């Protein structure tokens, strides 16, 4: 059994050295180190990596990190919610979000036309500008063809963007599919609805895309899941792995608790009861804020992969 060791700092400590010490501190620091180790195993064993995240993480500054991970070919399949698609496009078009407070007067914010996501703020004007930008995009899609699977549509949109920090752009450029099963659950969905009122033959096919994600892998292929938060994005990925024999590697990061019985709180061990994660899999469930936990675990893994010549930075 491993012993607790005192953590010490040294000048110039790397993220990997920091996270390595986490293995001997205790509590969630141990799980974070385990998560980093599982990510390394995913890549060393050529697993197909499904990265899932909810839209609030794209609202935050993690957006550019996700794009970088796609560019470096660490993630092979992306699953997210529609808010992340909208806000990626917004930021690619120059919109800026602000950092406020968790304790702001929300009535006052509403009167000023400001929307709050935790301690982040988005102006109503950003959604107005999104409408200005999305309508020409939809017109171009319609001119090209009338029926789109969601992932095909998102790839086409990514090709229209010119932002190295864009998730859609990097995914399109590097042939990484993005799946968004709840594409109507936001402003984007509202504009799809309005566009379809004028063009009844314009179809966004969600069911076809479910088939597409199933065929991103096979029972002969090793699969890994990095699920940040919960929601439909997490479930869509692990359902795909279930139907392809279950994931061999899984890292979950969430602030939700397992006692809630929710998808967000469901642990990697709970996933084994469904066959979404194999009984013999390498897994880690980290309880904590993804904006803190994920960069530490992922950068530590990236530094190790680079040392081993498996990551070209």
BAKOLKE-303990 format. One record per residue (C-alpha): x, y, z. Coordinates in Angstrom, 3 decimals. Layout:
<nodes>
NODE      east     north        up
NODE         X         Y         Z
...
</nodes>
This chain:
<nodes>
NODE      east     north        up
NODE     0.000     0.000     0.000
NODE     1.319     3.407    -0.999
NODE     2.289     5.835     1.782
NODE     1.378     9.498     2.136
NODE     4.294    11.797     1.365
NODE     4.688    15.478     2.089
NODE     4.332    17.708    -0.942
NODE     7.246    20.052    -1.605
NODE     7.787    22.759    -4.174
NODE    10.941    23.380    -6.168
NODE    11.835    26.194    -8.520
NODE    10.954    25.416   -12.131
NODE     8.727    22.440   -11.291
NODE     6.947    21.067   -14.372
NODE     3.238    20.244   -14.475
NODE     4.131    16.551   -14.756
NODE     6.365    16.749   -11.668
NODE     3.569    18.525    -9.813
NODE     0.955    15.944   -10.763
NODE     3.367    13.065   -10.023
NODE     3.520    14.298    -6.425
NODE    -0.279    14.293    -6.319
NODE    -0.186    10.483    -6.213
NODE     1.111    10.628    -2.634
NODE    -0.909    13.546    -1.216
NODE    -4.309    11.895    -0.862
NODE    -7.979    12.654    -1.586
NODE    -8.818    13.914    -5.093
NODE    -5.201    14.712    -5.934
NODE    -4.623    10.936    -6.160
NODE    -7.522    10.572    -8.594
NODE    -6.224    13.447   -10.706
NODE    -2.850    11.691   -11.030
NODE    -4.692     8.473   -11.937
NODE    -6.647    10.370   -14.592
NODE    -3.441    11.638   -16.159
NODE    -2.028     8.099   -16.188
NODE    -5.152     6.731   -17.876
NODE    -4.953     9.406   -20.592
NODE    -1.336     8.406   -21.258
NODE    -2.370     4.744   -21.539
NODE    -5.131     5.668   -24.006
NODE    -2.641     7.221   -26.385
NODE     0.190     4.712   -25.867
NODE    -2.191     1.882   -26.687
NODE    -3.712     3.640   -29.722
NODE    -7.214     3.862   -28.295
NODE    -9.784     5.912   -30.156
NODE   -10.381     8.804   -27.751
NODE   -13.847    10.297   -27.319
NODE   -13.652    13.737   -25.679
NODE   -16.957    15.057   -24.354
NODE   -17.706    18.379   -22.702
NODE   -20.651    20.628   -21.950
NODE   -21.159    24.109   -23.351
NODE   -20.163    25.998   -20.182
NODE   -16.606    24.798   -20.717
NODE   -16.555    26.482   -24.134
NODE   -17.897    29.625   -22.463
NODE   -14.735    29.513   -20.371
NODE   -11.189    29.793   -21.629
NODE   -10.909    26.012   -22.061
NODE   -12.166    26.439   -25.618
NODE    -8.699    27.129   -27.041
NODE    -7.241    24.180   -25.106
NODE    -9.842    21.841   -26.593
NODE    -8.934    23.141   -30.057
NODE    -5.245    22.524   -29.324
NODE    -5.948    18.962   -28.159
NODE    -7.787    18.313   -31.428
NODE    -4.923    19.828   -33.423
NODE    -2.422    17.565   -31.630
NODE    -4.616    14.543   -32.487
NODE    -5.093    13.574   -28.849
NODE    -8.887    13.506   -29.273
NODE   -10.336    11.508   -32.174
NODE   -14.053    12.150   -31.667
NODE   -15.768    15.151   -30.031
NODE   -19.224    15.156   -28.448
NODE   -20.672    18.362   -27.035
NODE   -23.844    20.359   -26.506
NODE   -25.163    23.062   -28.804
NODE   -24.170    25.981   -26.576
NODE   -20.547    24.973   -27.156
NODE   -21.119    25.090   -30.917
NODE   -22.749    28.529   -30.728
NODE   -20.099    30.018   -28.482
NODE   -17.253    28.569   -30.516
NODE   -18.692    30.329   -33.572
NODE   -19.258    33.523   -31.562
NODE   -15.656    33.621   -30.383
NODE   -14.371    32.764   -33.855
NODE   -16.263    35.826   -35.085
NODE   -14.669    38.074   -32.472
NODE   -17.168    38.009   -29.600
NODE   -15.646    38.399   -26.143
NODE   -17.060    37.133   -22.842
NODE   -16.312    38.765   -19.510
NODE   -15.451    37.480   -16.046
NODE   -17.814    38.755   -13.367
NODE   -18.920    37.274   -10.067
NODE   -21.026    34.356    -8.842
NODE   -22.795    36.815    -6.539
NODE   -23.788    39.478    -9.076
NODE   -27.291    40.989    -8.926
NODE   -28.953    38.951   -11.690
NODE   -31.961    41.230   -11.957
NODE   -29.609    44.104   -12.679
NODE   -27.743    41.995   -15.236
NODE   -31.007    41.168   -16.995
NODE   -31.910    44.846   -17.186
NODE   -28.518    45.515   -18.790
NODE   -28.938    42.703   -21.328
NODE   -26.248    40.507   -19.796
NODE   -26.543    36.740   -19.352
NODE   -24.618    34.968   -16.585
NODE   -22.953    31.550   -16.756
NODE   -21.478    31.043   -13.282
NODE   -19.080    33.970   -12.952
NODE   -18.905    34.548   -16.733
NODE   -21.034    37.041   -18.637
NODE   -22.356    37.093   -22.214
NODE   -24.026    40.175   -23.693
NODE   -27.314    39.832   -25.567
NODE   -25.589    41.559   -28.478
NODE   -23.385    38.496   -28.892
NODE   -26.473    36.435   -29.699
NODE   -27.684    39.116   -32.081
NODE   -24.332    38.997   -33.859
NODE   -24.577    35.195   -33.872
NODE   -27.843    35.515   -35.788
NODE   -26.155    37.838   -38.284
NODE   -23.371    35.290   -38.797
NODE   -25.366    32.058   -38.812
NODE   -27.909    33.008   -41.493
NODE   -25.295    33.375   -44.280
NODE   -23.778    30.093   -43.125
NODE   -27.138    28.306   -43.332
NODE   -27.718    29.767   -46.785
NODE   -24.384    28.363   -47.961
NODE   -25.240    24.963   -46.516
NODE   -28.628    25.004   -48.221
NODE   -27.081    25.914   -51.551
NODE   -24.687    22.983   -51.278
NODE   -27.295    20.385   -50.340
NODE   -30.635    20.124   -48.579
NODE   -30.089    17.312   -46.074
NODE   -27.297    17.216   -43.499
NODE   -26.296    14.881   -40.714
NODE   -25.324    17.071   -37.754
NODE   -21.625    16.128   -37.758
NODE   -21.405    16.724   -41.515
NODE   -22.990    20.143   -41.077
NODE   -20.608    21.068   -38.248
NODE   -17.598    20.035   -40.318
NODE   -18.779    22.252   -43.164
NODE   -19.228    25.178   -40.774
NODE   -15.749    24.581   -39.352
NODE   -14.292    24.907   -42.834
NODE   -15.871    28.374   -43.058
NODE   -14.133    29.639   -39.903
NODE   -10.620    31.041   -39.723
NODE    -9.617    30.824   -36.094
NODE    -6.839    28.544   -34.828
NODE    -8.507    28.508   -31.387
NODE   -11.824    27.337   -32.822
NODE   -12.943    23.820   -31.954
NODE   -14.988    23.558   -35.149
NODE   -12.123    24.844   -37.294
NODE    -9.503    22.487   -35.872
NODE   -11.882    19.530   -36.011
NODE   -12.695    20.176   -39.673
NODE    -9.041    20.752   -40.538
NODE    -7.915    17.547   -38.806
NODE   -10.857    15.328   -39.809
NODE   -12.134    14.914   -36.257
NODE   -15.935    14.508   -36.219
NODE   -17.992    16.624   -33.832
NODE   -21.307    15.192   -32.660
NODE   -24.039    17.318   -31.103
NODE   -27.115    15.140   -30.540
NODE   -29.184    17.966   -29.009
NODE   -28.507    20.435   -31.816
NODE   -31.859    22.206   -31.299
NODE   -31.312    22.879   -27.572
NODE   -30.199    26.494   -27.920
NODE   -30.029    29.581   -30.093
NODE   -28.637    27.544   -32.991
NODE   -31.679    25.273   -32.870
NODE   -34.000    28.272   -32.932
NODE   -32.318    29.581   -36.081
NODE   -32.459    26.131   -37.672
NODE   -36.200    26.142   -36.976
NODE   -36.687    29.594   -38.475
NODE   -34.640    28.669   -41.539
NODE   -36.706    25.541   -42.062
NODE   -39.916    27.609   -42.026
NODE   -38.674    29.294   -45.194
NODE   -37.043    26.179   -46.641
NODE   -39.144    23.146   -45.737
NODE   -36.802    20.811   -47.630
NODE   -33.857    21.735   -45.384
NODE   -33.335    18.753   -43.060
NODE   -30.841    18.287   -40.215
NODE   -30.777    14.539   -39.598
NODE   -30.056    13.648   -35.957
NODE   -30.905     9.955   -36.344
NODE   -28.425     9.516   -39.194
NODE   -25.765    11.082   -37.002
NODE   -26.440     8.516   -34.282
NODE   -25.455     5.908   -36.840
NODE   -22.405     7.961   -37.747
NODE   -21.072     7.978   -34.185
NODE   -21.615     4.227   -33.880
NODE   -19.427     3.694   -36.923
NODE   -16.591     5.863   -35.593
NODE   -15.351     2.720   -33.871
NODE   -15.783    -1.058   -33.871
NODE   -15.575    -3.981   -31.471
NODE   -12.093    -4.690   -32.803
NODE   -10.835    -1.248   -31.784
NODE    -9.745    -0.042   -28.345
NODE   -11.785     2.912   -27.090
NODE   -11.133     5.592   -24.489
NODE   -13.502     8.213   -23.069
NODE   -12.646    11.538   -21.444
NODE   -15.972    12.892   -20.187
NODE   -15.897    16.412   -18.752
NODE   -19.142    17.090   -16.956
NODE   -22.213    15.067   -17.818
NODE   -25.276    15.710   -19.915
NODE   -26.179    14.190   -23.257
NODE   -22.650    14.660   -24.570
NODE   -21.225    12.198   -22.030
NODE   -24.040     9.711   -22.501
NODE   -23.913     9.825   -26.297
NODE   -20.237     8.830   -26.255
NODE   -20.461     6.056   -23.692
NODE   -23.575     4.646   -25.383
NODE   -21.534     4.412   -28.569
NODE   -18.753     2.594   -26.708
NODE   -21.325     0.251   -25.130
NODE   -22.598    -0.791   -28.542
NODE   -18.985    -1.358   -29.642
NODE   -17.990    -3.578   -26.731
NODE   -17.299    -0.991   -24.023
NODE   -14.448     1.433   -23.379
NODE   -11.049     0.109   -22.324
NODE   -10.124     3.465   -20.741
NODE   -12.286     6.124   -19.126
NODE   -11.715     9.393   -17.296
NODE   -14.691    11.261   -15.847
NODE   -14.410    14.727   -14.314
NODE   -17.415    16.303   -12.649
NODE   -18.661    18.338    -9.702
NODE   -21.788    16.143    -9.433
NODE   -22.047    13.399    -6.810
NODE   -22.750     9.724    -7.445
NODE   -25.605     9.794    -4.928
NODE   -27.708    11.921    -7.305
NODE   -28.276     8.998    -9.673
NODE   -27.624    11.395   -12.553
NODE   -25.579    10.990   -15.730
NODE   -23.351    13.823   -14.506
NODE   -22.678    12.060   -11.203
NODE   -22.367     8.532   -12.589
NODE   -18.868     7.178   -11.988
NODE   -16.681     5.015   -14.208
NODE   -17.425     2.089   -11.886
NODE   -21.177     2.579   -12.329
NODE   -20.593     2.525   -16.086
NODE   -19.202    -1.022   -15.750
NODE   -22.624    -2.274   -14.664
NODE   -23.981    -1.201   -18.058
NODE   -21.057    -2.495   -20.080
NODE   -20.205     1.042   -21.185
NODE   -16.797     0.539   -19.601
NODE   -15.150    -2.883   -19.642
NODE   -14.666    -4.732   -16.335
NODE   -10.900    -4.804   -16.909
NODE   -10.635    -1.169   -17.996
NODE    -8.315     1.505   -16.609
NODE   -10.552     4.201   -15.151
NODE   -10.573     7.316   -12.990
NODE   -13.354     9.533   -11.677
NODE   -12.226    12.964   -10.497
NODE   -14.587    15.109    -8.431
NODE   -13.803    18.766    -8.981
NODE   -13.977    21.801   -11.229
NODE   -12.960    20.839   -14.765
NODE   -11.370    24.251   -15.380
NODE    -8.848    23.345   -12.669
NODE    -8.579    19.565   -12.916
NODE    -8.522    18.964   -16.663
NODE    -5.618    21.250   -17.666
NODE    -3.449    19.763   -14.916
NODE    -4.205    16.127   -15.807
NODE    -4.012    16.668   -19.557
NODE    -0.837    18.789   -19.569
NODE     0.882    16.252   -17.317
NODE    -0.106    13.509   -19.779
NODE     1.037    15.619   -22.731
NODE     4.438    16.240   -21.136
NODE     4.909    12.492   -20.604
NODE     3.815    11.672   -24.143
NODE     6.222    14.297   -25.472
NODE     9.086    12.851   -23.417
NODE     8.319     9.447   -24.934
NODE     8.289    10.843   -28.464
NODE     4.555    10.228   -28.880
NODE     3.495    13.858   -29.133
NODE     4.896    16.347   -31.620
NODE     4.550    19.836   -30.174
</nodes>
